[in-house]
Structures are given as structure tokens and as C-alpha cells.
Amino acid sequence: DGRIVKSFVKLGQKVNKGTPIVEFSSTEFYEITKQYFQSLQNRNLKERSYKRQKDLVNNGVGSQKELEEIQMDYENAKKEYESELARLKLFNVDASKLTMGQPLRITSPINGDIVKNNIVIGQYVKNDAEPIAVVADISKVWVVALVKEKYIGSIKLNDKTEIYTDVSPNKTIWGKIYHVGEILDEETRSIQVIIECDNKDKELKPGMFASIHFQSSLKESVLIPSSAILQSESG
């Protein structure tokens, strides 16, 4: 949960992996940050105590039993720090650049375009809310085809396909079969075939309907012209 304090993007903007999208003021993130810095400070303190006591023992003026107790405290402090660091990583935050009280910055996990932007400065967002921004990379897309049972045997992986849309019915978009389903839909008597397509021109939009022509791969065979066939008397 948190309140939006800053937006870095607009609809249609291209972003790269790591580009800032939005910043939140979050009580939960503040508390986790606070606990992280406390565990870091405690670990460093226990580490200094352990090194100091170890030097005393090595010089014959310290207690071995006390060293073991301090070492145990140090190991526990390290585990607590690692646990808090792991919690912090859930927010995709670089701990080395973290400062106390900073807002939670959400960055893009991929290269793509901002295809949805409902960011409103000052808006309070709950953790189960609908996405306020969507980043999509549609430079490569999947086209899902439903292939009737009787045609299943004539298609296989990596076969080429021709794809036509209502937007550009006379333009061929090429693809290749990426996956052939294993389960037959009993109602439609068809299987799902996934076709991978390069979509750098963004002609294929998610949600579109399309017509697909499958091209079977060529097979080596012997071709005998009909003029070369002779009928024998016994034939």
C-alpha cells in the first residue's frame, strides 16, 4: 500500500529495463528500510566486537569463552541482516544506494512501451489494486490458432505460416510454429497451436483476430511424371 508521489512516464513512451515508472510513499517500505538499516548497524557493531576480541585472544590477553559468545552474537547478527536484505530485494531495490526515508521507486522490468497509464499523483493505491501502468514489448508476439483434429498430422514445429488480419487483409505476415498443443478440446475438436511472429512494425495487436495459412515443410521424394508410366500387358 502507498501513495503515489511522482510519475516518470507518459502513455506511449518507450522505456528500457530499469527505467523509473513511479514513486510511492509507503509506510510498509519505510518500516522495512528502517529494519534493514538497524540490522546493518547491528551487524557492523557485532563484527567490530568480534574482531577486537579475536585480536585479544591472539595476543594472549582475552578469554576464549568470551570470544565464542561474541562470535555467536556476530553470526546471529549476520543472519538477521541477510534476512532483512532478502526482504528488501523483494522491492527490487539496490541496497547500496538506499537512503533512510526515500520513497519506493518502481522501475520497468523489461524494454517496451507504456501501453496503459492510470498514474495519478496523490492517489492512494492498495496492494491488491488493478495495475496503474502496463509495459508491453510487442516486437515479438504469439498468435494462437485452433487447428481441427483432422489437420493435426500435417503440421509440426518450425513450419512456416502466413498470417492475415482484417486491418491488412492483403499483406502477409510470416510466422513459425512455436508449440503444438497436446490436449484436444472435446467441444471444438481442435488443438491449440502457438505461432511466433516478429512484430517490429507492430501490425499485430494483442487481441486481434487473424486468418492463418499453414505451410508444411518440404520433404525429399522421387517425382515420376505421368508420361513416364507404362502399362504392361500383364498390368
Secondary structure, 3 states (H helix, E strand, C coil): CEEEEEECCCCCCEECCCCEEEEEECHHHHHHHHHHHHHHHHHHHHHHHHHHHHHHHHCCCCCHHHHHHHHHHHHHHHHHHHHHHHHHHCCCCCHHHCCCCCCEEEECCCCEEEEEECCCCCCEECCCCCCCEEEECCCEEEEEEEEEHHHHHHCCCCCEEEEEECCCCCCCEEEEEEEECCCCECCCCEEEEEEEEECCCCCCCCCCCEEEEEECCCCCCCCCCHHHCCCCCCC
